[in-house]
Amino acid sequence: MTLYPKLILDALATVRYPGNGKNIVEAEMVADNLRIDGMKVSFSLIFDKPTDPFMKSVVRAAETAIHTYVSNEVEVSIATESKQAARPEPGKMLPQVKNVIAVSSGKGGVGKSTVAANLAVALAKLGYKVGLLDADIFGPSVPKMFQVEDARPYAEQIDGRDLIIPVEKYGLKLLSIGFFVDPEQATLWRGAMASNALKQLVADANWGELDYFVLDTPPGTSDIHLTLLQNLAITGAVIVSTPQEVALADARKGINMYMNDKVNVPILGLVENMAWFTPAELPENKYYLFGKEGTKRLAEELQVPLLGQIPIVQSICENGDKGTPAALDEDSVTGQAFLELAQNVVAQTEKRNAELAPTEIVHTHK
């Protein structure tokens, strides 16, 4: 029996691609590298993305079609190609990013997102290239805090991949899951869906060259944290707490997660948020509403730096709600506190990079 291209293509025309119902020849999925050598046939099938869910089944169906309509004797070799270049592998997703900083808290309500947003703004004011990713999948607050709730990021093709272009505001690059979901609706996602969305925001976005990539992580410890740790080599964690005992107990859990033997992410230090209340008209006065210096004592006990103490000032909440982070105003009490925090984070990051090996991603063994 003599094999020739039309025979093979006619057999392949019986295979339909489930994504659009067209046969794979008509859909131009058969590459023009068809080779016939006696009873050996080799060619490639082209898919839109390297992660195409139908890839394996279509390859199997193409092989079966040749055996059925041509001959069982044919040795078939099918390679796969994709129009879109593959996503970088875990641990290499952000090749141009120097430092990845996770801002974390053991519990909600301690102002972690406020600290993450203002830390990012203050780092940018110090002249660094900064990206901020709102990884708090179930309670995204970055769109509101930066007054970009109407932003709808688009994708551009760069180096053969469709990459999301981050929103730019106050000299920062921003992305949040909040840009892609209806703010009026509760986000009901299973863990795997949330993790996949997060991976897209990290790996399928054009973050470019950054000195600091700040992650606003969800409160507590969850599979979102595991996704981040499995995909990103986190340089260090900044733990946010308020001074009262119940918050400190939860802060310990967050610290333990990063210090776990399998995780090994260095703790850059702690931030005491809502450290005291200062009325705007009496800037010298300090009222310790939640206890005094609890986070400072925890930092001493764990032998990690206290990176900053952020007071409560009426304007800090107003600024967050208005979309003008407090760190923008260097002359204010809170602006000063956030600038000092950013300087301390830079100092601790540089110290960590000088003294410790780069962080490895967490490998899970199935």
N, C-alpha and C positions, 0 to 999 in steps of 0.2 A: 504493500500500500504506500502511495506517495502522499505526503502531507504538503499542503500549500496554504498560504495565508487566508484565502477566502473561506476555506473549510473551517479553520479555527475561529475566524471572526463570526461566521454563521452560527457556530455552536455557542459562542459567547453572547450573541444577540438574544439568546433564550434566557439569559440571566438578568433579573430585574434588580435595580438598586432600591431598597425599601424606603430610602429617604425621599425620593421623588417619583417612584413608580416607573421611571424610564429604564430601558435596557442599557447595560453598561457600555455597549458600543455607541448607541445613540447619545448617551450622556457624556461621550468622549472621555471615558474613564480608562480605556485601554491605551497605554502609551505606545508611541511608534517605535518601540524597540523589540518588536516581535522577531524572535530568532527560531529557525527550524533547522535541526541537524539530524537527519534520518528520522527516527521516531522520538526525538527529544524536542520539546517546545518550551521556550522561555519568553516571558514578557513581564511588564509591570502594570499594576493597576494604580490609578491616581485617585486619591481621596482629597477632600478639601482640607481636612485637619489630621494631624498624626493621631488624634484621640478619637477618630470616627468610631461610633459604637457598632457599626455594621461591618467593619473591616474584615474580621475573621470569617463571618458567615458568608460574605460576598466572595472571598478568596476560595472558600470551600466549594461554594456553588459553581464558581468558574471552572474549577478542577473537575467537578462531577459532570458538568455540561460537556467538556471535551471528551471525557471517558464515555459518556452516554451517546453523543452525536457523532463522534469521530471514531475513536477506537479505545478499548480498554488497555491496549498495548502502549499508548502514548505516555511518555515520561514527562510530566508537567512540572515546571518550576515557575512560581509566580512571586515576584517581589512587590512590595508596596512603596509608593511615594506619596508625598502630600504636597499640596499647593502651598500650604502654610508651614513655615519652618517649625520644628518642634520647640515646645516650651523648655527652657533650661532645666536641668535636673535639680532636685532639692539640694540646698547648700550652695548652689551657684546661680540662684535666681536674680540676684542683684549684684552683678559683677562690678559695677561702678560705684557701689556704696561702701564708704569706709567704715561707718559705725552704725549698728542697729541697736537702738535703745528701747527697751520695753518699759512702759510706765504701767505699773500694776498696783492693785490694792486687794486686800483680803476680803473686803466687803464693799457693797455699793454705798453711795451717799457720802463718801469722804472727800469728794471733789477731785477725783482722779482725772477726769476728762478736762477739768479746768486747769489742772496742773500740767497735763500733757500739752494742751493747746498753747498755754502761756510759755512753757519751756521751749516749744518749737519756735514761737514768735521771738522770744528772747535770744535764742541761738542764731536766728536769722539776723537780728539786730546787731549781733556781735560779728557779723560778716560771713557766717558759714552758709553753705548750700544745704538747705533743709527740706525734708519731705515729712509729712504727717499722715499716717494711715489710721483711720478710725476703724479699729478691728473689733469694736464693741458691736457685734452683729445685731444683737437684740435691742440695744438702746443707743443707736448712733446719735451723737450730739454735735459733731463737728460742723455739719451744714448750718445749724442754727448759730453756733458760736462764732462762725466766720461770715455770717450773713450771706451764705451762698446756697440757700435752700432751693432756689430755682435752677441751679446749675444742673445740666445734663451732659456729663462728659461723653465725648464721642471717641471712636477708634480711628486710627490712621494706620496705613500699612507701612511698616518700617522693617527693613531687612527681611522681607518675606513673611512677616508676622503682623496680625492685626493687634495693635497695642492701644490701650485706653490712654488718653491724654489727661493727666491730672489737672485739676482746677488750680489756678494760681491766685493767691491773695496774700497781701502783706509780705511779699518776697518768699512765700512758701509754696511748695507743691502739695496739694491736698487730694486725698481720695477717701470716700466713705461709702459704706453700703447704703447709707441714707440717700445717696444720689440716685439709687436704682430701685428703691421701693417707695410705695405710697406712704408719706409720713402719717396719714390718718389711720392707716391699717396696722394692726399688730403683725409683726413678722413671725409667722408660724412655720418654722423650718426645722426639719430633722437635722441632727448633728452633721451628717454627711453633706447635706445641701449647703449648710452654713460654712463648712470647711472648704468646700469647692469654690464657693463665692469668694471666700477670703484668699484662696490661692490665686484666683484670677486677678484680684486687686493687687496682689504682690507681684506675681510673675508675668501677667499679661498687661502690664502698664508701663508706660515710657517714663520711668523715674529718672533715668539718665544718671549724671554724676552727682552724688550727694556726699556731704561730709557726715551728716547725721540723718538717720531715718528713724523717726520717733513713732512708736506703736502705742496707740491708746488701746490697751487690752481690756476685755470684759472684766468685771469684778470677780473675785473668787478664783477657783481653779476649775477648768473645764476642758472639753475636747477641743475648743478653739485654741486654748493655750498649747495643747499638744500639737495641733496642726502647725502653729507658728514655730514651735521648737523643732518639729520634724523637717520643716522647709527652710527655715532661716537660721543662720549662725548668729545668735543674738550676742552682741558685744557685752552688754550688761543690763541689769534691771534696776529701775528706780522704784522704790516702794513708797506709796502714799498712805498716810494714816492720819487720823485725828488723835488728840491726846488721851481720850478716855479709854479705860481698861478694855471695854468690850471690842473697840476697834483695834486695839493693840493685839488682842488675842487672835483676831482674824489676820492681822498683818503678819504675825508669826507663820501662819499657814502658807501665805503667799511666798514668804521668804524661804520656807522649807521646800516648796515646790522647786524653786530655782536652784537651791543648794543641794538637792537630791543628787546622789552619786551618778545616776544615769543622765541627769540634765546638765549639771555643772555650769550654770550661767552665773558669772560673778555678780554680786550685789554691789552696785556702785554706791548706794547709800539710801537713806530714808529721807522723806520730806514730811514735815509736820504741817499739815494744812489746818486751817481754823485754829491756829496756835493761841490766838487771843483776839478779842474784839477791840478795835480802836475806832471811836466815833470820828467822823471826818473833821468835825469842828474842834475836837480835842486830841490832836495827833499824838500827844505825849502820853495819853492815858492808855493803860492796857487792862482789859478785864478778861480773866481766864474762865471762859464759859464752860469749857469741857475738861477742866483739870489742867495742871501746869506741867509742861515739858515731859509728858508721858513718852512721846516718841523719841525724845532726846535720851531718856533713860534706856529705852529699848535698844537704841543705836549703840549706846555705851556697852550694854550687856552683850550684844552680838558682835561687838568690835567692828562695826561698820560706820562710815561717816554719816553725820547728820548734814544733809546737803542744803537744807533751808528750812526756815520757819515762816509760813505764810499767814499773815494776820487776816481776820475777817474785817473787811471794810465794806460799807454799804455798796460802794461803786463796783466791787468785784463781780457781784451777781448781775447788776444792771449792765455792766460791760459785756458779760457773757451772753446775756439775753439779747443785747442790741447788736451783737456781732463785732464788737470792738474789744478784743482781749486786753486785759489790764496791762500786760507787758508792753503795749504800744506806748504808754505814757511813762517815760523813764523818771519823771519828776514825782510821780505819786508814790505813796508808801508801798503799795503792792507791786507797782512797776519795778521799783528798786529791789524788792524781795525776789521777784522772778529773774531779774538780771543777775543777781547774786547767785541764785539757784543755777542758772545756765552756766555761769563761770565755774561754779563748783563741779557741775556735771562734766564740763570740758576737762577740768584738771584731773578728776577721778578717771575719766575715760583714757586720758593720755597715760596716767600712772598704770592703769590696768593693762594697756597695750604694751607698755614698756616691760612690765614684770611677768605677765602671764601669756601662755600660748593662745592662739585664736580659738574661739569657741567652736566645738563640733556640733553638727546637728544631731538630734536624738534619733537613734535608729531603733525601730521596734521590730521585734522578731516574731513573725507570724507563726 
